[in-house]
Structure formats: structure tokens, C-alpha cells
Amino acid sequence: MSEATVKVDGKGRMVIPSKIRRQLNIKKIVKISVRGSEITLKPVEDPLKSMEKLVTKGTMDVEKEIRRLSEVAESQLQKEA
């Protein structure tokens, strides 16, 4: 378990040490939960990155399906010729 003591500035900001950010793969967004007197931070994937992955995957799937259908069509044409 990693632990660190950090300062909180006048605006309530603190810096999560880079070792902990790397360990938890924290990029831009964290979820803050409060239970009693404890604060928990959990990394959250950037919603735009999530959408980008879906769009990229969908695009790749569509391109793969188009190639497959094209090959089937070409095969059918060769059988008919």
C-alpha cells in the first residue's frame, strides 16, 4: 500500500505524487468518495478517451466486415464465371 502526506493549498488543491499517479494510472479525472472522515480517490477513464476507443473499435469492425463481404462477393463472382 502506498501512502503519502501532501499539503492542501488555500483553494483546497493538492498534488498526488507522481509515483502514486503512475501506480494507479491516474490521468485527468478521479472520483472522490467521502465516508466518515476518510476521502477515497479512484481513477476514472476520461469519457472522451472511452468514446474514442468505441468509435475506433467500431470503425475497425466495420472495415473488417466490409473486407470480408467484399471477399465473399468476389468469391461468388469467380464461381459464377
Residue, then its C-alpha position, 0 to 999 in steps of 0.5 A: m500500500s502506498e501512502a503519502t502526506v501532501k499539503v492542501d493549498g488555500k483553494g483546497r488543491m493538492v498534488i498526488p505524487s507522481k509515483i502514486r499517479r503512475q501506480l494507479n494510472i491516474k490521468k485527468i479525472v478521479k472520483i472522490s468518495v467521502r465516508g466518515s472522515e476518510i476521502t477515497l480517490k479512484p481513477v476514472e477513464d476520461p469519457l472522451k478517451s472511452m468514446e474514442k476507443l468505441v468509435t475506433k473499435g467500431t470503425m475497425d469492425v466495420e472495415k473488417e466486415i466490409r473486407r470480408l463481404s467484399e471477399v465473399a462477393e468476389s468469391q461468388l463472382q469467380k464461381e459464377a464465371 
